[in-house]
Amino acid sequence: MQTDTHDVVIVGLGPAAYSAALYSARFMLKTLVVGENMGGQLAEAGEVDDYPGLIGVQAQQMIEAFNEHVKKYSVPIVLDRVESIKKEDGEFLLNTQGGSEFRARAVILAVGVERRRLNVPGELEFLGKGVSYCSVCDAPLFKGKRVVVIGGGDSALEGAEILSRYASKVYLVHRRNEFRAQPIYVESVKKKTNVEFVLNSVVKKIEGEKTVNGVVVEERERNAQRKLEVQGVFIEIGFEPPKEFAKKVGVETDPNGYIKVDEWMRTSVKGVFAAGDCTSVWLGFRQVVTAAAQGAVAAHSAFKYVIENKKSLSA
């Protein structure tokens, strides 16, 4: 059993976690990172071209760069899943799936979210090879190409609007006849001459060879299928926030299950901070750069909390 007390333990291993680890180490705090998958959702991306200074970098290269930067400051990274966090005698006790136990004066939650998947053939096979879960991130990579957006909420309509500026043709597939998105988004997309609505329809299969070359959609009322010839598939059907994990930790969440934080990334539990996609701020605009920004702010707040606590204990 590991019982060392760290100043800060960061839970997660995506951009927010790496940023928090970097800043925490630079604040000279004894820091530990515990996460399951290096890069988090970033590991599912292909090319990244919206992070300042890194032009057309592959996601895996970016993850490796983040990892090396944190290693420079000798921050240990444990590949494991944190199952519970409890406060004992002014410190936090973290237990992992692998049976390890860690103590911390402060905790930063950077656990991200899970993107809802279609669960159709070809979805995982072509991830990063034409299949994307972020229209805002990847739209410029499909300039002059034919794409399909799947979904009916704000993110799907916003994605279709952005993609219409780059792609030669955008299909918008939704399983209902009406959209859940805000009317202003719907009206904006309706005015786009290169966007075609494919309503009351579902995607049955994503096809391709080395990369995507089409999707098979089925009209629900007639059970009639057709293939849309596209090079890009953008799945925008929402996210699953870490509701159950937040309950275990005892932090307050918003009505959708995202961890509530203030402008300094402080949660409802003193000494626990949160950063990245799991938080309630900037909903609808999830980017590597915004996650990294929140991670830096969370580390600064954790630093102040740890220093103030140490002062009060020594007083």
Secondary structure, DSSP 8 states (H G I E B T S, - for coil): ----EEEEEEE--SHHHHHHHHHHHHTT--EEEEESSTTGGGGG-SEE--BTTB-SEEHHHHHHHHHHHHHHTT--EEE--EEEEEEETTEEEEEETTS-EEEEEEEEE----EE-----TTTTTTBTTTEES-HHHHGGGGTT-EEEEE-SSHHHHHHHHHHTTT-SEEEEE-SSSS--S-HHHHHHHHT-TTEEEE-SEEEEEEEESSSEEEEEEEETTTTEEEEE--SEEEE---EE--HHHHHHHT--B-TTS-B---TT-B-SSTTEEE-STTBSTTTT---HHHHHHHHHHHHHHHHHHHHHHHHHHH-
